């Protein structure tokens, strides 16, 4: 018996007879998927996670790692510095600064640009950032993180950005 004949026999059209019992048919446009034991596309609705949500989670997770001074490449930091000086202007996306993501139905890939503190082991820092980002994104979204690419754009020296007295000019 097919779904069509089952419908004609008084059964609902979204059921097919299989092995003597009724089983729901799956809609090909909204495939059911399971993420770590949770069904994201259940019969009650579908959950979608926007790219910027994953970017914010990734940015916050990267900032938690000791040795990360700032997030973002030189242009992003310069733009934010200018924006901060404009009265009434706010940077609404500072959590995602320096983060680019690609989000699919089940997976996400993350690219992170950051500035490190001087003296920190960059390979160790990159590994810690990767672990923290993967843990946070997978725990909070259920998405599998396929890769986290870390780019170190700059290194913060201990005397950079500090308000120190100006050095005497060499000539008068």
Secondary structure, 3 states (H helix, E strand, C coil): CCHHHHHHCCCCCCEEEECCEEEECCCHHHCCCEECCEECEECCEECCCCHHHHHHHHHHHHHCCCCEEEECCHHHHHHHHHHHHCCCCCCCCHHHCCEEEEECCCEEEEEEEEEEECCCCHHHHHHHHHHHHHHHHHHHHCCEEEEEEEEEEEEECCCCCCCCCCCCCCCC
